Amino acid sequence: MKQLFIVFEGIDGSGKSTQAKLLAEKLIAAGHKIYTTFEPTDSPIGSMIRNIFKGRMNADHQTIAALNVADRLDHLHNEINGLLKKKAEGYTIICDRYYFSSYAYQGVHMDMDWVIAANTLSAATLRPDVNLFIDVDPEVSMQRLNSTRGTIELYETLDNLKLVRTKYVEAFEKLKGEEKVVSINGNQTVAAIAEDIWKEVSFEL
């Protein structure tokens, strides 16, 4: 079966993690060998990033951007569970966030072109076959976050998520000649979103 590297992108509360899980289940049922993963990772570097997001550590936005670059490179090259290793083992990889998340989230607070340049090595090493952008209204995402989260993290404010969504669109435009991005209406029901995603992924298989 054809191997794919599928990345889910979207602002916090977009439902991408749920959709990544549903897609994995559907592909497994269809006989595909699936590896699911996420960024920031659960490695020491990724755990540091998550602690910053949760307010347990302090760091400026440039440091956060640099930590994401390091975490992503380890995610690619890790000898135990790195993306390149999993690809070589014949897995279709489904990843919850990749470098477009850095472009959008850090791009709000610093020069996006710097963030893109800093991730050049990752992009050259492994580019997604498709980036699935779950596009949801920031107001809807905040309602979801407030109803499901005990605490709100660093970037999870309505004003910031509005800016992040804008930066996603800007990044997609900048890289439209290099990246395949499919926008999915994230304001629909979970089932309707999953159906739209399956149509797109089926086209790639």
C-alpha positions in Angstrom: 0.0 0.0 0.0 1.1 3.6 -0.7 2.9 5.2 2.3 1.9 8.8 3.2 3.1 11.4 5.6 -0.1 13.2 6.7 0.0 16.3 8.9 -3.0 17.9 10.7 -2.8 21.6 11.4 -5.1 24.1 13.0 -5.5 26.5 15.9 -6.0 25.1 19.4 -9.5 23.8 19.7 -9.9 23.0 16.0 -10.5 19.3 16.6 -7.4 18.2 14.7 -6.3 15.7 17.4 -9.7 14.0 17.3 -9.7 13.9 13.5 -6.1 12.5 13.4 -7.3 9.6 15.7 -10.4 9.0 13.5 -8.4 8.9 10.3 -5.8 6.5 11.9 -8.6 4.2 12.9 -10.1 4.3 9.4 -6.8 3.6 7.7 -5.9 0.8 10.0 -9.3 -0.8 9.3 -8.5 -0.5 5.6 -5.3 -2.5 6.1 -2.7 0.3 6.4 0.3 0.2 8.8 -0.1 3.4 10.8 2.1 5.4 13.1 0.5 8.3 14.9 2.6 11.1 16.5 2.5 14.7 17.5 4.5 17.9 18.1 5.7 19.2 20.5 6.9 15.6 21.1 7.1 13.8 24.5 10.9 13.9 24.2 12.9 16.0 26.8 12.9 19.0 24.4 9.2 18.6 23.7 8.4 18.3 27.4 10.3 21.5 28.0 8.1 23.3 25.3 4.9 21.9 26.9 6.1 23.2 30.4 6.6 26.6 28.9 3.1 26.5 27.4 1.6 25.5 30.8 3.4 28.3 32.6 5.7 26.1 34.5 8.8 27.6 32.8 9.5 31.0 31.2 11.0 31.6 27.8 10.8 34.3 25.1 9.2 33.6 21.7 12.6 33.3 19.9 13.7 30.6 22.4 10.4 28.8 21.9 10.8 28.9 18.1 14.4 27.5 18.4 13.2 24.8 20.8 10.6 23.7 18.3 13.2 23.5 15.6 15.4 21.2 17.8 12.4 19.1 18.9 11.4 18.7 15.2 14.8 17.6 14.1 14.9 15.0 17.0 11.5 13.9 15.9 12.8 13.2 12.4 16.1 11.6 13.3 15.5 9.8 16.7 16.9 6.3 16.4 14.1 4.8 18.5 10.9 6.3 17.1 12.0 9.0 14.6 9.8 9.8 11.6 12.5 8.7 9.1 12.8 5.3 11.0 9.1 4.8 10.9 9.0 5.7 7.2 11.7 3.2 6.5 9.7 0.6 8.3 6.8 1.1 6.0 4.4 3.1 8.1 2.0 5.7 6.9 2.6 8.5 9.4 -0.1 10.8 10.8 1.3 13.8 12.7 -0.6 16.2 14.9 1.3 19.5 14.1 4.5 20.0 12.1 6.4 23.0 10.9 3.4 25.0 9.8 2.4 25.3 13.4 5.8 27.0 14.1 5.2 29.3 11.2 1.8 30.3 12.4 2.3 30.4 16.2 5.8 31.9 16.3 5.0 34.0 13.2 2.6 36.1 15.4 5.5 37.2 17.7 8.5 37.3 15.4 9.5 37.4 11.7 7.9 34.4 10.0 10.6 34.3 7.4 13.1 33.6 10.1 11.0 30.7 11.4 10.6 29.3 7.9 14.3 29.5 7.3 15.1 27.9 10.7 12.9 24.9 9.6 14.5 24.5 6.2 16.4 21.4 7.1 13.2 19.7 8.4 11.3 20.6 5.3 14.1 19.3 3.1 14.3 16.1 5.1 10.6 15.1 5.1 7.8 17.1 3.6 4.2 16.1 4.1 2.3 14.5 1.3 -0.6 16.6 2.5 -1.2 19.2 5.2 -4.8 19.0 6.4 -5.7 22.4 7.9 -8.8 22.2 10.1 -10.1 25.7 9.7 -12.4 26.7 12.5 -13.6 30.1 13.7 -11.5 31.3 16.7 -14.6 32.0 18.7 -15.7 28.4 18.2 -12.3 27.1 19.2 -12.3 29.1 22.4 -15.7 27.8 23.4 -14.4 24.3 22.9 -11.2 25.0 24.9 -13.2 26.6 27.8 -15.5 23.6 28.0 -12.9 20.9 27.9 -9.7 22.3 29.5 -9.1 22.9 33.2 -6.4 25.4 32.4 -5.8 27.6 29.3 -2.2 27.6 27.9 0.1 30.3 26.7 -1.3 30.9 23.2 -4.9 30.0 24.0 -6.6 33.4 24.0 -9.1 34.6 21.5 -7.0 37.5 20.2 -3.9 35.3 19.8 -5.8 32.5 18.0 -7.3 35.1 15.6 -3.7 36.2 14.8 -2.5 32.6 14.5 -5.2 31.7 12.0 -4.2 34.8 9.9 -0.6 33.6 10.1 -1.5 30.1 8.9 -3.2 31.6 5.8 -0.1 33.8 5.2 2.2 30.8 5.5 0.1 28.7 3.2 0.2 31.6 0.6 4.0 32.0 1.0 4.7 28.3 0.4 1.8 27.4 -2.0 4.3 26.3 -4.7 6.1 23.9 -2.3 3.5 22.5 0.0 0.2 20.7 -0.5 -2.4 22.2 1.8 -6.0 21.2 2.0 -8.4 23.4 4.0 -11.2 21.6 5.8 -14.2 23.4 7.3 -13.8 22.8 11.0 -17.1 24.4 12.0 -19.0 21.3 10.9 -19.9 18.2 13.0 -17.1 15.8 13.8 -18.6 13.2 11.4 -18.8 15.7 8.6 -15.2 16.9 9.1 -14.1 13.3 9.1 -15.9 12.6 5.9 -14.3 15.6 4.1 -10.9 14.4 5.4 -11.4 10.9 4.1 -12.3 12.2 0.7 -9.0 14.1 0.5 -6.9 11.2 1.9 -8.6 8.7 -0.4 -7.5 10.8 -3.3 -3.9 10.5 -2.2 -3.9 6.7 -1.7 
